[in-house]
Amino acid sequence: AVVSTQTTFFSRLHFDVFFSFGTCWGSYPVINLCSRPEFKAGVSLHPSHSKICAVIDGSEEETLKRIGCNQLYLSAGNDHENCQPGGLGEQVKIILLHHNLIISFYNECLYCSMFIVSRRYL
């Protein structure tokens, strides 16, 4: 309900494209928000959603299959195997490719920083 209220508010201000960014456990809301049609991309830095998906949703695979937009995982070498290249995220990526969606991986760092700039086109 909160997300719907916020997206409605911003849509009235002519912001109708959203993306989600989260770190660590924040990757769980990222992948869930990205199942909504108004979200166009998701970025998860040091993703740690694997265990929480199993507890809350019962299956990380089913949670990932609901994603409706492109994802970027910036994982460290010691992150869960499902968030690494060749892990569950990449296996689900093959399913998502049929819908022209991509989960990308970058796992060459133990520490990452990212600046995101967003520009609204009128």
Secondary structure, 3 states (H helix, E strand, C coil): CHHHHHHHHHHHCCCCCEEEEEEHHHHHHHHHHCCCCCEEEEEEECCCHHHHHHHHCCCHHHHHHCCCCEEEEECCCCCCHHHCCCCHHHHHHHHHHCCCCCEEEECCCCCCCCCCCCCCCC
